[in-house]
Amino acid sequence: VKHYTRHVLSEVRGPVTIVSGKARRLTFFECGNDLNSMMDIGKCADLILLMIDGSFGFEMETFEFLNILQAHGFPKILGVLTHLDHFKDNKGLRKTKKKMKARFWTEVHDGAKLFYFSGLEKSGRYPKTETHNLARFISVAKFRPLVWRNTHPYLLADRFEDVTDPERIRQDPACDRSIFLYGWCRGTFLRPTQRVHLPGVGDFSIDAVTVLDDPCPLPNSDKDKTKRRTLKAAEKTIYAPMSDVSGILFDKDATYIEIPDKHVVFSRPETLFPGSLGTGEDVTEAEQTNRAKEELMNAQKHHTAEFSEGVQLVRSLQGTEHTVDEMLEDASMQLFKGGRKLTSREYGQGETARIEELEDEDEEDEDDEDEEEGE
């Protein structure tokens, strides 16, 4: 993901969709080490990256996964041999590579591509050259068309939302739920009236199907008349709603935006972290709160914009305890030296009394006119 989009995901959750070329979009999904996940992935995957521990060899789960893939059409498979830095001598490394490659060809087919990854670097990632070779092969790989998938619609959900009434859930936690599922429809067209199968849950009827805007659109090559072999930085988009991309995380009922402490300039720490240490059971939580409060105060103290005139003006506005109307009411003005100060409240009361007197005079004049007309 970092090779394609320059984004670093601290925690990978759910599908991650990226744009790898002018006409290709890839969705990465990490498969768990259990049969249920392997079966679900085997039904919808076009390309399998089979990770194999070179220092240990093939495991039982590897052969189980290959058998599951054979039952679901056997999509294209790329083998990735890892942990090769555990070998101390080159002779043993070459022997292991040859043996693993022969076994991999026996299980898949002759000529199947097998990549060799050495150990992780200090950054926690594989070397850039090895990652680049694998990514370039994925970008130009041609997938095997499967007849069953091309004739049946299927959808890999990127995220879901539970829209059930909270009052119903409070009264009956086991009540029927209403759920929105978001994802790209693959295969053929999805009819709103047909029934769908959720693996591990059962068969259900679709209530409605809505077409949404593409969250990860492909670059429009029609506007760009010049032929380019690479993508622009703005075109290398990523869509991972369940992962923390750029500090934005989609949950089932909320959206969370993470703002670094150095960017929190105007919010006061005492407002974000109310309360004090406390005693007894909540000492640990209170200590964490105070520690976060101190880090935020230090970040604001060393911020470069903290000493600018605009920030000081905003700080002074934050310290006000009264509104502008209240401050104007208490304002006073002195016309002559030694004279009495006139307050805006008194001036407003005088204007109100004067308006009432004028209204009374107008009413008296109208009464006099009515009496003259009557005579």
Stockholm file with secondary structure:
# STOCKHOLM 1.0

chainA/1-375         VKHYTRHVLSEVRGPVTIVSGKARRLTFFECGNDLNSMMDIGKCADLILLMIDGSFGFEMETFEFLNILQAHGFPKILGVLTHLDHFKDNKGLRKTKKKMKARFWTEVHDGAKLFYFSGLEKSGRYPKTETHNLARFISVAKFRPLVWRNTHPYLLADRFEDVTDPERIRQDPACDRSIFLYGWCRGTFLRPTQRVHLPGVGDFSIDAVTVLDDPCPLPNSDKDKTKRRTLKAAEKTIYAPMSDVSGILFDKDATYIEIPDKHVVFSRPETLFPGSLGTGEDVTEAEQTNRAKEELMNAQKHHTAEFSEGVQLVRSLQGTEHTVDEMLEDASMQLFKGGRKLTSREYGQGETARIEELEDEDEEDEDDEDEEEGE
#=GR chainA/1-375 SS CHHHHCCCCSSCCSCEEEEEETTEEEEECCCCSSHHHHHHHHHHCSEEEEEEETTTCCCHHHHHHHHHHHHTTCCEEEEEEECGGGCCSHHHHHHHHHHHHHHHHHHSCTTCCEEECCCCCTTSSCCHHHHHHHHHHHHHCCCCCCHHHHTSCEECCSEEEECSCHHHHHHCTTSCCCEEEECCEESSCCCTTSEEEETTTEEEECCCCCCCCCSSCCCCTTTCCSCCSSCCGGGCCEECTTSCBTTEEECSSCEEECCCGGGCCSSCHHHHSCSCCCCGGGHHHHHHHHHHHHHHHHHHHTCGGGGSHHHHHHHHHHTCCSCHHHHHHTCEECSSTTSCCEEHHHHHHHHHHHHHHHHHHHHHHHHHHHHHHHC
#=GC SS_cons         CHHHHCCCCSSCCSCEEEEEETTEEEEECCCCSSHHHHHHHHHHCSEEEEEEETTTCCCHHHHHHHHHHHHTTCCEEEEEEECGGGCCSHHHHHHHHHHHHHHHHHHSCTTCCEEECCCCCTTSSCCHHHHHHHHHHHHHCCCCCCHHHHTSCEECCSEEEECSCHHHHHHCTTSCCCEEEECCEESSCCCTTSEEEETTTEEEECCCCCCCCCSSCCCCTTTCCSCCSSCCGGGCCEECTTSCBTTEEECSSCEEECCCGGGCCSSCHHHHSCSCCCCGGGHHHHHHHHHHHHHHHHHHHTCGGGGSHHHHHHHHHHTCCSCHHHHHHTCEECSSTTSCCEEHHHHHHHHHHHHHHHHHHHHHHHHHHHHHHHC
//
